[in-house]
Amino acid sequence: MKRFVMLAALLAAACQPMPAEDGKADFAQAAPAGQAAQTPADEASACAARGGKMLPQGRMQTMQCVVSYRDAGQRCTDGDQCEGSCRIPDVANAPSAGAAAVGQCQPTSSSFGCYTTVEDGKAEATICVD
């Protein structure tokens, strides 16, 4: 039985991530194979080229590229009618999921906040992304 416990402990230890050279875990995102990691300056340049701005987003306030959409605020009944998604931003007055609904094209590419998405003329469940 002791051998089984030792073997199980060794196998569990083998599944743990290797620490970085400084002894701290490295949680940085690795670049996809064959692609160099972008520096913050590269990301900002690429963002600006798309007409966006690097802004703090979400609860963690991580810098992300946010692009303003040209069709912001237009009435819609489906996400296919918008550059982004079709949303009802006022969740307090949003219809229940499955009810007929008309929304507005989202103003920016930011996915954070509370909103109800409209697809095929019907409200989806309200979500809050933080």
DSSP file (Angstrom, degrees, kcal/mol; ACC not computed):
  #  RESIDUE AA STRUCTURE BP1 BP2  ACC     N-H-->O    O-->H-N    N-H-->O    O-->H-N    TCO  KAPPA ALPHA  PHI   PSI    X-CA   Y-CA   Z-CA
    1    1 A M     >        0   0    0      0, 0.0     4,-2.1     0, 0.0     5,-0.2   0.000 360.0 360.0 360.0 -38.0    0.0    0.0    0.0
    2    2 A K  H  >  +     0   0    0      1,-0.2     4,-2.6     2,-0.2     5,-0.2   0.893 360.0  52.5 -61.9 -39.3    2.9    2.4    0.8
    3    3 A R  H  > S+     0   0    0      1,-0.2     4,-2.8     2,-0.2    -1,-0.2   0.902 107.8  51.3 -63.3 -40.3    4.3    1.8   -2.7
    4    4 A F  H  > S+     0   0    0      2,-0.2     4,-2.5     1,-0.2    -1,-0.2   0.917 111.1  47.4 -63.2 -43.0    0.9    2.7   -4.3
    5    5 A V  H  X S+     0   0    0     -4,-2.1     4,-2.3     2,-0.2    -2,-0.2   0.911 113.6  48.1 -64.6 -43.2    0.7    5.9   -2.3
    6    6 A M  H  X S+     0   0    0     -4,-2.6     4,-2.5     2,-0.2    -2,-0.2   0.916 112.1  49.2 -64.3 -42.2    4.3    6.9   -3.2
    7    7 A L  H  X S+     0   0    0     -4,-2.8     4,-2.4     1,-0.2    -2,-0.2   0.916 111.4  49.2 -62.9 -43.0    3.7    6.1   -6.8
    8    8 A A  H  X S+     0   0    0     -4,-2.5     4,-2.3     2,-0.2    -1,-0.2   0.897 111.3  50.0 -63.1 -40.4    0.5    8.2   -6.8
    9    9 A A  H  X S+     0   0    0     -4,-2.3     4,-2.2     2,-0.2    -2,-0.2   0.901 111.2  48.8 -65.5 -41.2    2.4   11.1   -5.2
   10   10 A L  H  X S+     0   0    0     -4,-2.5     4,-1.8     2,-0.2    -2,-0.2   0.904 111.8  48.8 -64.8 -41.3    5.2   10.9   -7.8
   11   11 A L  H  X S+     0   0    0     -4,-2.4     4,-0.8     2,-0.2    -2,-0.2   0.900 111.4  49.7 -65.4 -40.3    2.7   10.9  -10.6
   12   12 A A  H >< S+     0   0    0     -4,-2.3     3,-0.8     1,-0.2     4,-0.3   0.903 110.2  50.8 -65.0 -40.3    0.8   13.8   -9.1
   13   13 A A  H >< S+     0   0    0     -4,-2.2     3,-1.2     1,-0.2    -1,-0.2   0.843 103.8  59.1 -65.6 -32.9    4.1   15.7   -8.8
   14   14 A A  H 3< S+     0   0    0     -4,-1.8    -1,-0.2     1,-0.3    -2,-0.2   0.731 100.5  57.4 -68.3 -21.2    5.0   15.0  -12.4
   15   15 A C  T << S+     0   0    0     -4,-0.8    -1,-0.3    -3,-0.8    -2,-0.2   0.517  84.6 102.6 -87.2  -5.7    1.8   16.8  -13.5
   16   16 A Q  S <  S-     0   0    0     -3,-1.2     2,-0.0    -4,-0.3    -3,-0.0  -0.505  81.1-104.4 -78.7 146.1    2.7   20.1  -11.8
   17   17 A P        -     0   0    0      0, 0.0    -1,-0.1     0, 0.0    -2,-0.1  -0.365  36.4-108.9 -67.9 149.6    4.0   22.9  -14.0
   18   18 A M        -     0   0    0      1,-0.1     8,-0.4     8,-0.0     2,-0.0  -0.604  34.9-118.2 -77.2 135.7    7.7   23.6  -13.8
   19   19 A P        -     0   0    0      0, 0.0     6,-0.2     0, 0.0     5,-0.1  -0.351  31.2-102.5 -70.8 156.2    8.7   26.9  -12.0
   20   20 A A    >   -     0   0    0      4,-1.7     3,-2.3     1,-0.1     5,-0.0  -0.230  41.9 -94.8 -68.8 168.4   10.4   29.6  -13.9
   21   21 A E  T 3  S+     0   0    0      1,-0.3    -1,-0.1     2,-0.1     4,-0.1   0.793 126.4  55.3 -59.3 -29.3   14.2   30.1  -13.3
   22   22 A D  T 3  S-     0   0    0      2,-0.3    -1,-0.3     1,-0.0     3,-0.1   0.434 120.4-107.7 -85.1   3.3   13.6   32.7  -10.7
   23   23 A G  S <  S+     0   0    0     -3,-2.3     2,-0.3     1,-0.3    -2,-0.1   0.330  87.1 111.8  90.4  -7.2   11.4   30.3   -8.7
   24   24 A K  S    S-     0   0    0     -5,-0.1    -4,-1.7     1,-0.1    -1,-0.3  -0.765  76.8-104.8 -99.2 146.2    8.2   32.1   -9.6
   25   25 A A        -     0   0    0     -2,-0.3     2,-0.8    -6,-0.2    -1,-0.1  -0.436  29.4-133.4 -67.4 141.6    5.5   30.6  -11.8
   26   26 A D        +     0   0    0     -8,-0.4    -1,-0.1     1,-0.1    -8,-0.0  -0.862  32.3 167.6-101.1 107.2    5.5   32.1  -15.3
   27   27 A F        +     0   0    0     -2,-0.8    -1,-0.1     2,-0.1     3,-0.1   0.258  30.2 130.4-103.7  11.7    2.0   32.8  -16.3
   28   28 A A        -     0   0    0      1,-0.1     2,-0.3     0, 0.0    -2,-0.1  -0.351  67.2-104.3 -64.8 144.9    2.8   35.0  -19.4
   29   29 A Q        -     0   0    0      1,-0.1     2,-0.3    -2,-0.0    -1,-0.1  -0.536  32.4-134.7 -72.1 131.9    0.9   34.0  -22.5
   30   30 A A        -     0   0    0     -2,-0.3     3,-0.1     1,-0.1    -1,-0.1  -0.626  21.8-113.3 -83.8 146.0    3.1   32.1  -25.0
   31   31 A A        -     0   0    0     -2,-0.3     3,-0.1     1,-0.1     6,-0.1  -0.499  41.5 -93.5 -74.3 147.9    2.9   33.2  -28.6
   32   32 A P    >   -     0   0    0      0, 0.0     3,-2.0     0, 0.0    -1,-0.1  -0.219  60.0 -75.4 -57.9 154.2    1.4   30.7  -31.0
   33   33 A A  T 3  S+     0   0    0      1,-0.3     3,-0.1    -3,-0.1    -3,-0.0  -0.236 120.6  15.6 -54.7 133.6    3.9   28.4  -32.7
   34   34 A G  T 3  S+     0   0    0      1,-0.2     2,-0.4    -3,-0.1    -1,-0.3   0.560 108.2  99.6  80.4   8.9    5.8   30.1  -35.5
   35   35 A Q    <   -     0   0    0     -3,-2.0    -1,-0.2    -4,-0.1     2,-0.1  -0.993  69.5-129.0-131.8 132.1    4.7   33.6  -34.3
   36   36 A A        -     0   0    0     -2,-0.4     2,-0.1     1,-0.1    -6,-0.0  -0.476  34.6-101.5 -76.3 147.8    6.8   36.0  -32.2
   37   37 A A        -     0   0    0     -2,-0.1     2,-0.3    -6,-0.1    -1,-0.1  -0.447  38.3-122.5 -67.3 140.3    5.2   37.5  -29.0
   38   38 A Q        -     0   0    0     -2,-0.1    -1,-0.1    -3,-0.1    -3,-0.0  -0.644  17.2-134.9 -86.2 141.6    4.0   41.0  -29.5
   39   39 A T     >  -     0   0    0     -2,-0.3     4,-2.6     1,-0.1     5,-0.2  -0.502  30.5-104.9 -83.0 162.0    5.3   43.8  -27.3
   40   40 A P  H  > S+     0   0    0      0, 0.0     4,-2.4     0, 0.0     5,-0.2   0.872 124.6  53.1 -55.7 -35.9    2.9   46.3  -25.8
   41   41 A A  H  > S+     0   0    0      2,-0.2     4,-2.2     1,-0.2     5,-0.2   0.898 108.8  49.0 -66.0 -39.7    4.1   48.9  -28.4
   42   42 A D  H  > S+     0   0    0      2,-0.2     4,-2.6     1,-0.2     5,-0.2   0.918 111.8  49.2 -63.9 -43.3    3.5   46.4  -31.2
   43   43 A E  H  X S+     0   0    0     -4,-2.6     4,-2.5     1,-0.2    -2,-0.2   0.913 111.0  49.6 -62.6 -42.9    0.0   45.7  -29.9
   44   44 A A  H  X S+     0   0    0     -4,-2.4     4,-2.6    -5,-0.2    -1,-0.2   0.893 111.7  48.8 -63.8 -40.1   -0.8   49.4  -29.6
   45   45 A S  H  X S+     0   0    0     -4,-2.2     4,-2.0     2,-0.2    -2,-0.2   0.922 112.9  46.9 -65.7 -44.1    0.4   50.0  -33.2
   46   46 A A  H  X S+     0   0    0     -4,-2.6     4,-1.0     2,-0.2    -2,-0.2   0.886 112.9  50.5 -64.2 -38.7   -1.7   47.2  -34.5
   47   47 A C  H ><>S+     0   0    0     -4,-2.5     5,-2.7    -5,-0.2     3,-0.8   0.939 110.0  48.7 -63.8 -48.2   -4.7   48.4  -32.5
   48   48 A A  H ><5S+     0   0    0     -4,-2.6     3,-1.5     1,-0.3    -1,-0.2   0.860 105.5  58.8 -61.0 -36.2   -4.3   52.0  -33.9
   49   49 A A  H 3<5S+     0   0    0     -4,-2.0    -1,-0.3     1,-0.3    -2,-0.2   0.791 106.1  49.0 -64.2 -27.2   -4.0   50.6  -37.4
   50   50 A R  T <<5S-     0   0    0     -4,-1.0    -1,-0.3    -3,-0.8    -2,-0.2   0.406 125.2-104.8 -89.7   1.3   -7.5   49.1  -36.9
   51   51 A G  T < 5S+     0   0    0     -3,-1.5    17,-0.6     1,-0.2    -3,-0.2   0.670  80.7 125.0  85.4  17.5   -8.8   52.4  -35.6
   52   52 A G  E   < -A   67   0A   0     -5,-2.7     2,-0.4    15,-0.2    -1,-0.2  -0.430  52.0-134.1-104.6 178.8   -8.8   51.3  -32.0
   53   53 A K  E     -A   66   0A   0     13,-2.1    13,-2.7    -2,-0.1     2,-0.7  -0.988  22.8-118.0-131.9 142.3   -7.4   52.5  -28.7
   54   54 A M  E     +A   65   0A   0     -2,-0.4    11,-0.2    11,-0.2     9,-0.1  -0.724  47.5 168.8 -79.0 117.0   -5.7   50.5  -26.0
   55   55 A L  E     -A   64   0A   0      9,-2.7     9,-2.4    -2,-0.7     2,-0.3  -0.945  42.3-100.1-131.5 149.7   -7.9   50.8  -22.9
   56   56 A P  E     -A   63   0A   0      0, 0.0     2,-0.4     0, 0.0     7,-0.2  -0.548  48.9-170.6 -69.3 131.1   -8.1   49.1  -19.5
   57   57 A Q  E   > -A   62   0A   0      5,-2.3     5,-1.5    -2,-0.3     4,-0.3  -0.940  32.3  -1.3-129.3 146.1  -10.8   46.5  -19.6
   58   58 A G  T > 5S-     0   0    0     -2,-0.4     3,-1.2     3,-0.2    72,-0.1   0.039  98.9 -53.1  74.4 179.9  -12.6   44.3  -17.2
   59   59 A R  T 3 5S+     0   0    0     71,-4.0    -1,-0.2     1,-0.3    71,-0.0   0.824 138.3  51.5 -62.6 -33.5  -12.2   43.8  -13.5
   60   60 A M  T 3 5S-     0   0    0     70,-0.3    -1,-0.3    -3,-0.2    -2,-0.2   0.545 102.3-135.8 -82.7  -6.9   -8.5   43.2  -13.9
   61   61 A Q  T < 5 +     0   0    0     -3,-1.2     2,-0.2    -4,-0.3    -3,-0.2   0.872  37.6 174.5  53.7  42.4   -8.1   46.4  -16.0
   62   62 A T  E   < -A   57   0A   0     -5,-1.5    -5,-2.3    -6,-0.1     2,-0.4  -0.572  38.2-106.4 -78.3 143.1   -5.9   44.7  -18.6
   63   63 A M  E     +A   56   0A   0     -2,-0.2     2,-0.3    -7,-0.2    -1,-0.1  -0.571  50.7 166.4 -74.3 123.1   -5.0   46.8  -21.6
   64   64 A Q  E     -A   55   0A   0     -9,-2.4    -9,-2.7    -2,-0.4     2,-0.5  -0.961  41.7-101.3-136.6 153.6   -7.0   45.6  -24.6
   65   65 A C  E     -A   54   0A   0     -2,-0.3     2,-0.5   -11,-0.2   -11,-0.2  -0.628  36.2-168.2 -76.2 124.4   -7.7   47.1  -28.0
   66   66 A V  E     -A   53   0A   0    -13,-2.7   -13,-2.1    -2,-0.5     2,-0.4  -0.971   1.2-164.5-118.8 120.4  -11.1   48.6  -28.2
   67   67 A V  E     -A   52   0A   0     -2,-0.5    42,-1.7   -15,-0.2     2,-0.3  -0.878  15.9-132.7-106.3 132.3  -12.5   49.5  -31.6
   68   68 A S  B     -B  108   0B   0    -17,-0.6     2,-0.3    -2,-0.4    40,-0.3  -0.651  23.3-132.1 -80.6 138.5  -15.5   51.9  -32.1
   69   69 A Y    >   -     0   0    0     38,-2.9     3,-1.2    -2,-0.3    -1,-0.0  -0.742   2.5-140.4 -95.6 141.0  -18.1   50.6  -34.6
   70   70 A R  T 3  S+     0   0    0     -2,-0.3    -1,-0.1     1,-0.2    38,-0.0   0.797 102.3  52.4 -67.0 -29.7  -19.5   52.8  -37.3
   71   71 A D  T >  S+     0   0    0     35,-0.1     3,-2.1     2,-0.1    34,-0.4   0.191  77.9 151.9 -94.7  18.3  -23.0   51.4  -36.9
   72   72 A A  T <   +     0   0    0     -3,-1.2    34,-0.2     1,-0.3    -4,-0.0  -0.206  68.0  11.6 -51.6 130.4  -23.1   52.0  -33.1
   73   73 A G  T 3  S+     0   0    0     32,-2.7    -1,-0.3     1,-0.3    33,-0.1   0.319  87.8 140.4  85.8  -8.1  -26.7   52.6  -31.9
   74   74 A Q    <   -     0   0    0     -3,-2.1    31,-2.3    32,-0.1    -1,-0.3  -0.404  60.7-103.3 -67.4 144.7  -28.5   51.5  -35.1
   75   75 A R  E     +C  104   0C   0     29,-0.2     2,-0.3    -2,-0.1    29,-0.2  -0.394  51.7 167.7 -65.9 144.3  -31.7   49.5  -34.5
   76   76 A C  E     -C  103   0C   0     27,-1.9    27,-3.0    11,-0.1     3,-0.1  -0.984  39.3-163.7-154.6 160.8  -31.2   45.7  -35.1
   77   77 A T  S    S+     0   0    0      1,-0.3    44,-3.4    -2,-0.3    45,-0.3   0.284  83.5  29.4-126.4   3.2  -32.9   42.4  -34.6
   78   78 A D  S >  S-     0   0    0     41,-0.2     3,-1.7    42,-0.2    -1,-0.3  -0.975  75.0-119.6-161.7 148.1  -29.9   40.2  -35.2
   79   79 A G  G >  S+     0   0    0     39,-0.4     3,-1.7    -2,-0.3    40,-0.1   0.727 107.4  71.9 -63.2 -22.5  -26.1   40.4  -34.8
   80   80 A D  G 3  S+     0   0    0      1,-0.3    -1,-0.3     6,-0.0     5,-0.1   0.676  90.7  60.7 -67.2 -15.3  -25.7   39.8  -38.5
   81   81 A Q  G <  S+     0   0    0     -3,-1.7     2,-0.3     2,-0.0    -1,-0.3   0.442 104.0  60.4 -88.1  -0.9  -27.0   43.4  -39.0
   82   82 A C  S <  S-     0   0    0     -3,-1.7     4,-0.1     2,-0.3   -10,-0.0  -0.851  78.8-127.0-127.8 158.6  -24.1   44.9  -37.0
   83   83 A E  S    S+     0   0    0     -2,-0.3    -1,-0.1    23,-0.1     3,-0.1   0.878 108.5  13.1 -66.3 -37.9  -20.3   45.1  -37.0
   84   84 A G  S    S-     0   0    0      1,-0.2    -2,-0.3    22,-0.2     2,-0.3   0.315 118.2 -49.5-104.2-126.0  -20.4   43.7  -33.5
   85   85 A S        -     0   0    0     -4,-0.1    21,-2.3    19,-0.1     2,-0.6  -0.781  46.8-111.4-115.1 163.4  -23.4   42.2  -31.8
   86   86 A C  E     +D  105   0C   0     32,-0.4    32,-3.0    -2,-0.3     2,-0.3  -0.844  50.4 173.8 -93.2 120.2  -27.0   43.4  -31.5
   87   87 A R  E     -DE 104 117C   0     17,-3.0    17,-3.1    -2,-0.6    30,-0.2  -0.895  42.3-140.9-133.0 155.6  -27.6   44.2  -27.8
   88   88 A I  E     - E   0 116C   0     28,-3.2    28,-1.7    -2,-0.3     6,-0.1  -0.941  23.7-172.7-108.2 103.0  -30.1   45.7  -25.4
   89   89 A P        +     0   0    0      0, 0.0     2,-1.5     0, 0.0     3,-0.1   0.779  67.9  76.4 -72.6 -25.8  -27.8   47.7  -23.1
   90   90 A D    >   +     0   0    0      1,-0.2     3,-1.3    -3,-0.1     4,-0.2  -0.646  58.6 176.6 -87.2  86.3  -30.5   48.6  -20.6
   91   91 A V  G >  S+     0   0    0     -2,-1.5     3,-0.8     1,-0.3    -1,-0.2   0.744  72.2  67.7 -66.3 -22.5  -30.8   45.3  -18.8
   92   92 A A  G 3  S+     0   0    0      1,-0.2    -1,-0.3    -3,-0.1    -2,-0.1   0.825 112.4  31.8 -65.8 -30.0  -33.3   46.6  -16.3
   93   93 A N  G <  S+     0   0    0     -3,-1.3    -1,-0.2     2,-0.0    -2,-0.2   0.178  91.2 127.0-111.5  15.8  -35.9   47.0  -19.1
   94   94 A A    <   -     0   0    0     -3,-0.8     3,-0.1    -4,-0.2    32,-0.1  -0.480  62.2-115.2 -75.0 142.8  -34.7   44.0  -21.2
   95   95 A P        -     0   0    0      0, 0.0     3,-0.1     0, 0.0    -1,-0.1  -0.298  41.2 -89.4 -69.3 162.7  -37.4   41.5  -22.2
   96   96 A S    >   -     0   0    0      1,-0.2     3,-2.2     2,-0.1    27,-0.3  -0.319  59.2 -74.9 -70.7 158.3  -37.0   37.9  -20.8
   97   97 A A  T 3  S+     0   0    0      1,-0.3    27,-0.2    25,-0.1    -1,-0.2  -0.275 120.6  22.2 -56.4 131.9  -35.0   35.4  -22.8
   98   98 A G  T 3  S+     0   0    0     25,-3.3    -1,-0.3     1,-0.4     2,-0.1   0.203  93.7 122.4  95.4 -14.4  -37.0   34.2  -25.9
   99   99 A A  S <  S-     0   0    0     -3,-2.2    24,-2.8    24,-0.1    -1,-0.4  -0.459  76.0 -90.2 -78.9 153.7  -39.3   37.2  -26.1
  100  100 A A  B     +F  122   0C   0     22,-0.2     2,-0.3    -2,-0.1    22,-0.3  -0.370  59.4 173.5 -60.3 138.8  -39.4   39.3  -29.2
  101  101 A A        -     0   0    0     20,-2.4     2,-0.4   -24,-0.1    -7,-0.0  -0.996  32.6-153.7-152.4 153.2  -36.9   42.1  -29.0
  102  102 A V        +     0   0    0     -2,-0.3   -25,-0.2   -27,-0.0     2,-0.1  -0.997  27.8 174.7-125.0 132.7  -35.2   45.0  -30.9
  103  103 A G  E     -C   76   0C   0    -27,-3.0   -27,-1.9    -2,-0.4     2,-0.3  -0.396  26.6-107.0-120.7-162.0  -31.8   46.0  -29.9
  104  104 A Q  E     -CD  75  87C   0    -17,-3.1   -17,-3.0   -29,-0.2   -29,-0.2  -0.966  36.6-100.4-130.6 147.8  -29.0   48.4  -30.9
  105  105 A C  E     - D   0  86C   0    -31,-2.3   -32,-2.7   -34,-0.4   -19,-0.2  -0.501  51.8-103.7 -65.7 134.0  -25.7   47.6  -32.6
  106  106 A Q        -     0   0    0    -21,-2.3   -22,-0.2    -2,-0.2   -23,-0.1  -0.260  22.2-134.7 -62.6 146.8  -23.0   47.7  -29.8
  107  107 A P  S    S+     0   0    0      0, 0.0   -38,-2.9     0, 0.0     2,-0.3   0.837  77.5  11.2 -75.2 -33.0  -20.9   50.8  -29.8
  108  108 A T  B    S-B   68   0B   0    -40,-0.3   -40,-0.2     2,-0.2   -42,-0.0  -0.827  77.2-103.1-138.8 174.4  -17.4   49.2  -29.4
  109  109 A S  S    S+     0   0    0    -42,-1.7     2,-0.1    -2,-0.3   -41,-0.1   0.468  77.4 123.5 -79.5  -1.4  -15.7   45.9  -29.5
  110  110 A S        -     0   0    0    -43,-0.2    -2,-0.2     1,-0.1   -44,-0.1  -0.392  45.6-165.3 -63.2 133.0  -15.5   45.7  -25.7
  111  111 A S        +     0   0    0     -2,-0.1     2,-0.2    19,-0.0    -1,-0.1   0.325  54.2 106.8 -99.7   6.9  -17.2   42.6  -24.4
  112  112 A F        +     0   0    0     18,-0.1    18,-0.2    16,-0.1     2,-0.2  -0.566  53.5  43.0 -92.4 151.8  -17.4   43.9  -20.8
  113  113 A G  E    S- G   0 129C   0     16,-3.0    16,-2.6    -2,-0.2     2,-0.4  -0.563  89.7 -58.7 113.2-177.3  -20.5   45.0  -18.9
  114  114 A C  E     + G   0 128C   0     14,-0.3     2,-0.3    -2,-0.2    14,-0.2  -0.881  64.6 140.6-106.0 135.2  -24.1   43.8  -18.6
  115  115 A Y  E     - G   0 127C   0     12,-2.4    12,-2.6    -2,-0.4     2,-0.5  -0.986  45.5-122.9-164.5 162.5  -26.3   43.4  -21.7
  116  116 A T  E     -EG  88 126C   0    -28,-1.7   -28,-3.2    -2,-0.3     2,-0.3  -0.975  28.6-141.4-114.1 125.1  -28.9   41.3  -23.4
  117  117 A T  E     -E   87   0C   0      8,-0.6     7,-3.1    -2,-0.5     2,-0.5  -0.635   8.6-146.1 -86.7 144.1  -28.0   40.0  -26.9
  118  118 A V  E     + G   0 123C   0    -32,-3.0   -32,-0.4    -2,-0.3   -39,-0.4  -0.954  21.8 171.3-112.8 126.1  -30.7   39.9  -29.6
  119  119 A E  E >   - G   0 122C   0      3,-2.4     3,-2.0    -2,-0.5   -41,-0.2  -1.000  68.6  -4.8-134.3 135.2  -30.6   37.1  -32.2
  120  120 A D  T 3  S-     0   0    0     -2,-0.4   -42,-0.2     1,-0.3    -1,-0.1   0.834 128.8 -58.1  51.8  37.2  -33.3   36.3  -34.8
  121  121 A G  T 3  S+     0   0    0    -44,-3.4   -20,-2.4     1,-0.2     2,-0.4   0.589 117.1 106.8  74.7  10.1  -35.5   38.9  -33.3
  122  122 A K  E <  S-FG 100 119C   0     -3,-2.0    -3,-2.4   -45,-0.3   -22,-0.2  -0.955  71.7-114.4-126.3 143.2  -35.5   37.3  -29.8
  123  123 A A  E     - G   0 118C   0    -24,-2.8   -25,-3.3    -2,-0.4    -5,-0.2  -0.488  26.4-150.2 -72.2 138.3  -33.8   38.3  -26.6
  124  124 A E  E     -     0   0C   0     -7,-3.1     2,-0.1   -27,-0.2   -25,-0.1  -0.410  42.8 -67.2 -91.9 178.4  -31.1   36.0  -25.3
  125  125 A A  E     -     0   0C   0     -2,-0.1    -8,-0.6     1,-0.1     2,-0.2  -0.431  56.9-108.1 -66.8 142.6  -30.3   35.6  -21.6
  126  126 A T  E     - G   0 116C   0    -10,-0.2     2,-0.3    -2,-0.1   -10,-0.2  -0.524  42.3-172.0 -70.8 136.3  -28.8   38.8  -20.0
  127  127 A I  E     - G   0 115C   0    -12,-2.6   -12,-2.4    -2,-0.2     2,-0.4  -0.922  19.3-151.2-128.9 156.8  -25.2   38.4  -19.1
  128  128 A C  E     - G   0 114C   0     -2,-0.3     2,-0.5   -14,-0.2   -14,-0.3  -0.991  12.3-167.4-126.7 122.1  -22.6   40.4  -17.2
  129  129 A V  E       G   0 113C   0    -16,-2.6   -16,-3.0    -2,-0.4   -71,-0.1  -0.940 360.0 360.0-111.8 122.7  -19.0   40.1  -18.3
  130  130 A D              0   0    0     -2,-0.5   -71,-4.0   -18,-0.2   -70,-0.3   0.373 360.0 360.0-128.5 360.0  -16.4   41.5  -15.9
